[in-house]
Amino acid sequence: MISLLSPGYLLSVERCRARAPAPDHYLRLSSLLGPSSSQSSPLVRLHSTPDCQPG
């Protein structure tokens, strides 16, 4: 089990953030796609990607 403050966890989070598009891209996409896409927040989408799981 990895501690939330362990270097491995922090590095994996930073890698995920580096790969993720800027938040304003999510805002532009949601405005283009309509209200149904804006119901799930960008943070939920970021954390739901399988390659961003720590460990």
N, C-alpha and C positions, 0 to 999 in steps of 0.2 A: 504494500500500500504506500502511496506517495503522499507525503505531507503537503498541505497547500502552500507552505512557505519553502519547500525544498527547491533547490536550483533547477532540478529537472522539470518540475511543474512550471516554474516561472519561465524557463526557456521555451517550453512548449506553448505557453500562452502567448509569449512574444512572437513566436514563429507564426501562430495563427493570426495574430493581429497584423503582422507584416504582409501576409498573403491576402487578407481581407481588403476589399475595396473601401474607400473612404465613405463615411456615413452619408454624405450628401448624395452619393450614387444611389443609396437605398431610397432617399427621399425622392429623387428624380424618377426612379423606377416605379415607386408606389404611386406617384402622381400620373405616370403614363398608364399604369395598369388599372387604376381605379381603386375605389374604397375597399374592395374585397382583399386586395393585397396588403393594405395598410393595417389590417387587423392583427397581424403577427409582427411583433417588433423586430428591428434589425438585430438586436442582441440575441433573441431567441434563434434566429436563423444562423447567426455566427456560431453559437454553441451547439447547434444541431448537426453541423457538418462532421462526418465520421473521421476525417483526417485531423481534426483538432482535439481529439480526445487525449488527455494526458496519459503518459505511460508508454 
